[in-house]
């Protein structure tokens, strides 16, 4: 059931933009809701409750601003990790980003409206710039640390951890925003980032051979099936990477998966609040549902993938394509259906939860594929994929904001959902047709003898082979 939107348009152009549809519609406001949430913001006088009158377009810019900086530093971050050390780069990144996050609300409270939105966008771009190195660096670390038999589940655990963090922070942020003020979200998360940076620098090393407390048995297990284990800095074959069809198959699938994830994680709380009329606390709790399910799906798919390869003797590429296709297509079908159920909040939350959750299955698909086709360069290839994959982080919310400004209510979200579904399907098809798990010729070294540089452990791997199908 829907009702006409009686709110005035932000401009006369918006009225004409709905000519393809008979009317603009919004979901009815529940009778037990004390105050309607129609998308407008009220500026309150209390310093802890100050809010800003940002329109849909500005909200889209704010939500996507982080990914502008995040996109820029994917490849430079991966290069810096190879040059100066992955753990060192990660430690600096998390500490500095956390410090800036803590400082952001202090300055924001001195500003209003246009000045505030410009400063907020600038700071989020800067924090994204600092965080762009993270995932490529993590993937490079798995290239050094993950045994073949445990690759899928270890990579899945890492990505699941990110999902668990989101699931926890949705309700925590909702509580902080209502009880203490929105700025405490930034104080809290910034502090956690700085604490994590210290733990990371203290406990972790770039390679197994550099770790002080690793046992000889564990070191031998990790290194026994690796072809490239050297810490030497090799020349990066940029031309071969940029012209590799399997790499571009991963890039397209990665970008498609991220489009849906970024749009929904950015807009889901406001969608539940403004379209389905949940209050902030309830919207935060419901937004956490898919974030809770996704880590479970990610880890289950990781364990299943390793089982199929190790025990069922399925070819690696078959498993990678199954996981990628099932993950992306299920996500696409679910979000497309969400556009056809009107204002049925329970069904919509269920379908969106399925969509976001099954995106986690792709972790054991094309995302793990980097360490197979380019083991010694997995950080670089992942950085390339995530550079393009991060574009939806600011393009997606911006497009969504423009669509919702032109086609409000149910109509606007119908278009957003179907656009996202089509992009999911394109990504699935690209990897299904062009994906491979064979180590690429440009990713192989001239010889198969690699020495682990470590003053305490002289381990030499001769004629090693990584990830045969």
C-alpha positions as CSV (number, residue, x, y, z in Angstrom):
1,X,0.0,0.0,0.0
2,X,1.3,3.4,-0.9
3,X,0.1,7.0,-0.7
4,X,0.7,10.1,-2.7
5,X,3.6,12.3,-1.7
6,X,2.2,15.7,-0.8
7,X,5.6,17.2,0.1
8,X,6.6,20.0,-2.3
9,X,9.3,19.3,-4.8
10,X,12.7,20.9,-4.3
11,X,12.5,22.5,-7.7
12,X,10.0,22.6,-10.6
13,X,12.3,20.4,-12.6
14,X,11.7,17.6,-10.1
15,X,8.0,17.7,-10.8
16,X,8.5,17.2,-14.5
17,X,11.1,14.4,-14.0
18,X,8.4,12.0,-13.0
19,X,6.5,12.1,-16.3
20,X,7.4,8.5,-16.9
21,X,5.3,7.5,-13.9
22,X,1.8,8.4,-13.0
23,X,2.6,9.7,-9.5
24,X,5.2,9.9,-6.9
25,X,4.5,7.6,-4.0
26,X,5.7,7.1,-0.4
27,X,5.0,4.5,2.1
28,X,2.2,5.3,4.6
29,X,3.2,6.5,8.0
30,X,2.4,4.0,10.8
31,X,-0.4,5.2,13.1
32,X,1.7,4.7,16.2
33,X,4.6,6.8,15.0
34,X,4.8,10.0,17.0
35,X,6.5,12.1,14.4
36,X,6.8,11.5,10.6
37,X,10.2,11.3,9.1
38,X,9.9,12.9,5.7
39,X,13.6,13.3,5.0
40,X,13.9,16.9,6.1
41,X,16.3,17.8,8.9
42,X,15.6,20.0,11.9
43,X,18.4,22.1,13.4
44,X,18.3,21.9,17.1
45,X,19.8,24.3,19.6
46,X,21.5,21.8,21.9
47,X,25.2,21.5,21.1
48,X,25.0,17.7,21.4
49,X,21.9,17.4,19.2
50,X,22.9,19.8,16.4
51,X,21.8,18.6,13.0
52,X,22.2,19.9,9.5
53,X,19.7,20.8,6.8
54,X,21.3,18.7,4.0
55,X,19.2,17.7,1.0
56,X,19.3,14.3,-0.8
57,X,22.0,15.3,-3.2
58,X,24.2,16.6,-0.4
59,X,23.7,13.4,1.6
60,X,24.7,11.4,-1.4
61,X,27.9,13.4,-1.7
62,X,28.6,13.1,2.0
63,X,28.0,9.3,2.0
64,X,30.3,8.8,-1.0
65,X,33.1,11.3,-0.1
66,X,35.1,8.7,1.8
67,X,35.5,6.6,-1.3
68,X,37.0,9.4,-3.4
69,X,40.2,9.3,-1.3
70,X,39.9,5.5,-0.8
71,X,40.0,4.9,-4.6
72,X,43.0,7.1,-5.2
73,X,45.4,5.3,-2.8
74,X,44.7,1.6,-3.7
75,X,47.7,1.1,-6.0
76,X,50.0,3.6,-4.3
77,X,49.2,1.9,-1.0
78,X,50.0,-1.5,-2.4
79,X,53.3,-0.2,-3.8
80,X,54.1,1.4,-0.4
81,X,53.5,-1.8,1.4
82,X,55.9,-3.7,-0.9
83,X,58.5,-0.9,-0.5
84,X,58.3,0.0,3.2
85,X,56.6,-3.0,4.7
86,X,52.9,-3.9,4.9
87,X,52.4,-3.8,8.7
88,X,54.2,-0.4,8.9
89,X,51.9,1.1,6.3
90,X,48.8,-0.3,7.9
91,X,49.8,0.9,11.4
92,X,50.3,4.5,10.2
93,X,47.1,4.4,8.2
94,X,44.9,3.2,11.0
95,X,46.4,5.6,13.6
96,X,46.2,8.7,11.5
97,X,42.7,8.0,10.2
98,X,41.5,7.3,13.8
99,X,43.0,10.6,15.0
100,X,41.4,12.6,12.2
101,X,38.1,10.9,12.8
102,X,38.2,12.0,16.5
103,X,38.9,15.6,15.5
104,X,36.2,15.8,12.8
105,X,33.1,16.4,15.1
106,X,35.0,19.0,17.2
107,X,35.4,21.3,14.1
108,X,31.9,20.3,12.7
109,X,30.2,21.7,15.8
110,X,31.6,25.1,15.0
111,X,30.0,25.1,11.5
112,X,26.6,25.0,9.9
113,X,25.0,23.8,6.7
114,X,27.2,24.7,3.6
115,X,30.4,25.2,5.5
116,X,29.8,22.0,7.5
117,X,29.0,19.8,4.5
118,X,32.2,21.0,2.7
119,X,34.4,20.4,5.7
120,X,32.8,17.0,6.3
121,X,33.4,15.9,2.7
122,X,37.0,17.1,2.9
123,X,37.7,15.2,6.0
124,X,36.1,12.0,4.8
125,X,38.0,12.2,1.5
126,X,41.2,12.5,3.6
127,X,40.3,9.6,5.9
128,X,39.5,7.5,2.8
129,X,42.9,8.5,1.3
130,X,44.6,7.1,4.4
131,X,42.5,3.9,4.4
132,X,42.9,3.0,0.7
133,X,46.0,0.9,1.3
134,X,44.2,-1.5,3.7
135,X,42.6,-4.2,1.6
136,X,45.4,-4.5,-0.9
137,X,47.9,-4.8,1.9
138,X,45.8,-7.4,3.7
139,X,45.7,-9.4,0.5
140,X,49.4,-9.2,0.0
141,X,49.9,-10.5,3.6
142,X,47.7,-13.5,2.8
143,X,50.0,-14.2,-0.1
144,X,52.8,-14.6,2.4
145,X,50.9,-16.2,5.3
146,X,48.0,-18.4,3.9
147,X,48.7,-22.1,3.2
148,X,46.9,-23.4,0.1
149,X,44.6,-25.7,2.0
150,X,43.4,-22.8,4.2
151,X,43.3,-19.9,1.8
152,X,39.6,-19.6,1.3
153,X,38.7,-19.7,4.9
154,X,41.4,-17.3,6.0
155,X,40.5,-14.7,3.5
156,X,36.8,-15.3,4.4
157,X,37.5,-14.7,8.1
158,X,39.2,-11.4,7.3
159,X,36.2,-10.2,5.2
160,X,33.8,-11.6,7.7
161,X,35.5,-9.5,10.4
162,X,34.7,-6.4,8.5
163,X,31.1,-7.4,8.3
164,X,31.0,-8.2,12.0
165,X,32.3,-4.8,12.8
166,X,29.6,-3.2,10.7
167,X,27.0,-5.3,12.3
168,X,28.1,-4.3,15.8
169,X,28.4,-0.6,14.9
170,X,25.0,-0.1,13.3
171,X,23.1,-0.5,16.7
172,X,25.9,1.1,18.7
173,X,26.0,4.1,16.4
174,X,22.2,4.4,16.6
175,X,22.4,4.4,20.4
176,X,25.2,6.9,20.5
177,X,23.4,9.2,18.1
178,X,20.2,9.2,20.1
179,X,21.6,9.1,23.6
180,X,24.8,11.2,23.4
181,X,24.8,12.9,20.0
182,X,26.1,12.0,16.5
183,X,29.6,13.2,17.3
184,X,30.2,10.4,19.7
185,X,30.1,8.0,16.8
186,X,33.3,9.6,15.5
187,X,34.9,9.8,18.9
188,X,34.3,6.1,19.5
189,X,35.3,4.7,16.1
190,X,38.4,6.9,15.9
191,X,39.6,5.7,19.3
192,X,39.1,2.0,18.3
193,X,41.1,2.6,15.1
194,X,44.0,4.1,17.1
195,X,44.0,1.2,19.6
196,X,43.9,-1.3,16.7
197,X,46.9,0.3,15.1
198,X,49.0,-0.2,18.2
199,X,48.0,-3.9,18.5
200,X,48.7,-4.5,14.8
201,X,52.2,-3.0,15.0
202,X,53.1,-4.9,18.1
203,X,51.8,-8.4,17.2
204,X,52.1,-8.7,13.4
205,X,54.9,-9.2,10.8
206,X,55.0,-9.0,7.1
207,X,56.1,-12.6,6.5
208,X,56.2,-15.9,8.6
209,X,60.0,-15.9,8.5
210,X,60.1,-12.5,10.3
211,X,57.9,-13.6,13.2
212,X,59.9,-14.1,16.4
213,X,57.7,-16.8,18.0
214,X,56.7,-18.9,14.9
215,X,57.6,-22.6,15.2
216,X,59.7,-24.4,12.6
217,X,56.7,-26.8,11.9
218,X,54.3,-23.9,11.2
219,X,56.8,-22.1,9.1
220,X,57.4,-25.2,7.0
221,X,53.6,-25.8,6.6
222,X,53.0,-22.2,5.4
223,X,56.0,-22.1,3.0
224,X,55.8,-25.7,1.6
225,X,53.4,-25.0,-1.3
226,X,54.5,-21.4,-2.1
227,X,56.2,-20.6,-5.3
228,X,57.2,-17.0,-4.4
229,X,58.3,-16.3,-0.9
230,X,61.1,-13.8,-1.4
231,X,61.0,-10.4,0.2
232,X,63.0,-8.9,-2.6
233,X,61.3,-6.0,-4.4
234,X,60.7,-7.1,-8.0
235,X,59.8,-5.0,-11.0
236,X,56.0,-4.9,-11.3
237,X,54.8,-6.0,-14.8
238,X,52.2,-3.2,-15.2
239,X,51.6,-3.7,-18.9
240,X,50.9,-7.4,-18.4
241,X,48.6,-6.7,-15.5
242,X,46.7,-4.1,-17.3
243,X,46.2,-6.3,-20.4
244,X,45.3,-9.5,-18.5
245,X,41.8,-10.7,-19.3
246,X,41.5,-12.7,-16.1
247,X,42.4,-9.6,-14.1
248,X,39.7,-7.6,-15.8
249,X,37.2,-10.3,-15.2
250,X,37.9,-10.0,-11.5
251,X,37.8,-6.2,-11.7
252,X,34.3,-6.2,-13.3
253,X,33.0,-8.7,-10.8
254,X,34.6,-6.8,-7.9
255,X,33.1,-3.5,-9.1
256,X,29.6,-5.0,-9.5
257,X,29.6,-6.6,-6.1
258,X,30.8,-3.4,-4.4
259,X,28.1,-1.2,-6.1
260,X,25.3,-3.0,-4.4
261,X,27.2,-3.3,-1.1
262,X,28.1,0.4,-1.0
263,X,24.7,1.7,-2.0
264,X,22.8,-0.4,0.5
265,X,25.2,0.0,3.5
266,X,25.3,3.8,2.9
267,X,21.5,4.3,2.4
268,X,19.9,1.4,4.3
269,X,19.5,3.3,7.6
270,X,18.0,6.4,6.0
271,X,15.9,4.2,3.7
272,X,14.4,2.4,6.7
273,X,13.9,5.8,8.5
274,X,12.6,8.0,5.7
275,X,10.9,5.5,3.4
276,X,9.6,2.8,5.8
277,X,9.4,5.2,8.8
278,X,11.4,3.4,11.4
279,X,12.9,5.6,14.1
280,X,16.7,5.9,14.3
281,X,17.3,3.2,16.8
282,X,15.0,0.7,15.1
283,X,16.6,1.6,11.7
284,X,20.0,1.0,13.1
285,X,19.0,-2.4,14.5
286,X,17.3,-3.6,11.3
287,X,20.3,-2.3,9.3
288,X,22.5,-4.6,11.3
289,X,20.6,-7.8,10.3
290,X,22.3,-8.3,6.9
291,X,25.6,-7.2,8.4
292,X,25.2,-10.0,10.9
293,X,24.3,-12.7,8.4
294,X,27.0,-11.7,5.8
295,X,30.0,-12.7,8.0
296,X,28.4,-16.1,8.6
297,X,27.8,-16.6,4.9
298,X,31.4,-15.5,4.2
299,X,32.9,-18.0,6.6
300,X,30.6,-20.9,5.6
301,X,31.5,-20.3,1.9
302,X,35.2,-20.2,2.8
303,X,35.1,-23.6,4.6
304,X,32.9,-25.1,1.9
305,X,35.3,-23.9,-0.8
306,X,38.3,-25.4,0.9
307,X,36.4,-28.7,1.4
308,X,35.4,-28.9,-2.2
309,X,39.0,-28.3,-3.4
310,X,40.8,-30.4,-0.8
311,X,38.5,-33.3,-0.2
312,X,36.1,-33.4,-3.2
313,X,39.0,-32.7,-5.6
314,X,37.0,-30.1,-7.6
315,X,39.1,-27.9,-9.8
316,X,39.8,-24.6,-8.1
317,X,38.4,-22.4,-10.9
318,X,35.1,-24.4,-10.8
319,X,34.7,-23.6,-7.1
320,X,35.7,-19.9,-7.7
321,X,33.1,-19.5,-10.4
322,X,30.3,-21.3,-8.5
323,X,30.9,-19.0,-5.5
324,X,31.0,-15.9,-7.6
325,X,27.9,-16.7,-9.6
326,X,25.8,-17.9,-6.7
327,X,26.8,-14.9,-4.6
328,X,26.3,-12.1,-7.2
329,X,23.2,-13.6,-8.9
330,X,21.4,-14.3,-5.6
331,X,22.2,-10.8,-4.5
332,X,20.9,-9.4,-7.8
333,X,17.6,-11.4,-7.7
334,X,16.9,-10.5,-4.1
335,X,17.4,-6.8,-4.5
336,X,15.3,-6.8,-7.7
337,X,12.4,-8.5,-5.9
338,X,12.7,-5.8,-3.1
339,X,11.6,-3.3,-5.7
340,X,8.3,-5.1,-6.3
341,X,6.9,-5.5,-2.7
342,X,5.9,-1.9,-2.2
343,X,6.0,-1.0,1.5
344,X,6.0,-4.5,3.1
345,X,8.9,-3.7,5.5
346,X,9.4,-7.2,6.8
347,X,9.8,-8.7,3.3
348,X,12.0,-5.8,2.2
349,X,14.3,-6.2,5.1
350,X,14.4,-10.0,4.5
351,X,15.3,-9.5,0.8
352,X,17.9,-6.9,1.4
353,X,19.4,-9.1,4.0
354,X,19.7,-12.0,1.6
355,X,21.2,-9.6,-1.1
356,X,23.9,-8.3,1.2
357,X,24.6,-11.6,2.8
358,X,25.1,-13.5,-0.4
359,X,27.6,-10.9,-1.5
360,X,29.8,-12.4,1.2
361,X,29.9,-15.7,-0.7
362,X,32.0,-14.0,-3.4
363,X,34.9,-13.8,-1.0
364,X,35.6,-17.4,-1.8
365,X,35.1,-16.6,-5.5
366,X,36.8,-13.8,-7.4
367,X,38.3,-12.2,-4.3
368,X,40.4,-15.2,-3.3
369,X,41.4,-15.6,-7.0
370,X,44.1,-13.0,-6.8
371,X,46.4,-15.2,-4.7
372,X,46.1,-17.9,-7.3
373,X,46.6,-16.1,-10.6
374,X,49.3,-13.7,-9.3
375,X,50.6,-15.0,-5.9
376,X,53.6,-12.7,-5.6
377,X,51.7,-9.7,-6.9
378,X,48.3,-10.3,-5.2
379,X,48.5,-7.0,-3.3
380,X,49.0,-5.1,-6.6
381,X,46.3,-6.9,-8.5
382,X,43.8,-6.6,-5.6
383,X,44.7,-2.9,-5.5
384,X,43.9,-2.5,-9.2
385,X,40.5,-4.4,-8.7
386,X,39.7,-2.4,-5.6
387,X,40.6,0.9,-7.3
388,X,37.8,0.3,-9.8
389,X,35.7,-1.5,-7.2
390,X,35.8,1.6,-5.0
391,X,34.4,3.9,-7.6
392,X,30.8,2.8,-6.7
393,X,31.6,4.0,-3.2
394,X,31.1,7.6,-4.3
395,X,29.4,7.1,-7.7
396,X,26.8,4.7,-6.2
397,X,25.5,7.0,-3.4
398,X,25.7,10.0,-5.8
399,X,23.6,8.3,-8.4
400,X,21.2,7.1,-5.8
401,X,20.9,10.6,-4.4
402,X,20.1,12.0,-7.8
403,X,17.6,9.3,-8.6
404,X,15.8,9.8,-5.3
405,X,15.8,13.5,-5.8
406,X,14.1,13.0,-9.2
407,X,11.9,10.0,-8.4
408,X,11.0,10.0,-4.8
409,X,9.4,7.3,-2.6
410,X,8.7,3.8,-3.9
411,X,9.3,4.8,-7.5
412,X,12.9,6.0,-6.8
413,X,13.8,3.0,-4.8
414,X,12.4,0.7,-7.5
415,X,14.8,2.2,-10.0
416,X,17.7,2.0,-7.5
417,X,17.1,-1.6,-6.8
418,X,16.8,-2.7,-10.4
419,X,19.9,-0.7,-11.4
420,X,21.8,-2.5,-8.7
421,X,20.5,-5.9,-9.7
422,X,21.5,-5.4,-13.4
423,X,25.1,-4.5,-12.3
424,X,25.3,-7.6,-10.1
425,X,24.3,-9.8,-13.1
426,X,27.0,-8.2,-15.3
427,X,29.7,-8.9,-12.8
428,X,28.6,-12.5,-12.4
429,X,28.7,-13.1,-16.2
430,X,32.1,-11.5,-16.6
431,X,33.9,-13.8,-14.1
432,X,31.9,-16.8,-15.3
433,X,33.1,-16.4,-18.8
434,X,36.7,-15.1,-18.4
435,X,37.8,-16.2,-14.9
436,X,40.7,-18.6,-14.4
437,X,42.8,-19.9,-11.5
438,X,46.0,-20.6,-13.4
439,X,49.0,-18.7,-12.3
440,X,49.6,-16.1,-15.1
441,X,53.0,-16.3,-16.9
442,X,53.8,-12.7,-16.0
443,X,53.3,-13.5,-12.3
444,X,55.9,-16.3,-12.4
445,X,59.5,-15.7,-11.6
446,X,62.4,-16.6,-13.9
447,X,63.4,-19.5,-11.7
448,X,61.6,-21.5,-9.0
449,X,64.3,-21.1,-6.3
450,X,63.5,-18.6,-3.5
451,X,65.3,-17.9,-0.3
452,X,63.5,-16.6,2.7
453,X,65.6,-13.7,4.1
454,X,65.8,-14.1,7.9
455,X,68.8,-13.9,10.1
456,X,67.6,-16.8,12.3
457,X,66.0,-19.2,9.8
458,X,67.6,-20.3,6.6
459,X,64.8,-22.0,4.8
460,X,65.0,-22.6,1.0
461,X,62.1,-23.6,-1.1
462,X,63.1,-25.4,-4.3
463,X,60.8,-26.0,-7.2
464,X,57.7,-24.8,-5.2
465,X,54.3,-24.8,-6.8
466,X,51.4,-22.6,-5.8
467,X,47.7,-23.5,-6.3
468,X,47.4,-26.0,-9.1
469,X,43.8,-26.6,-10.2
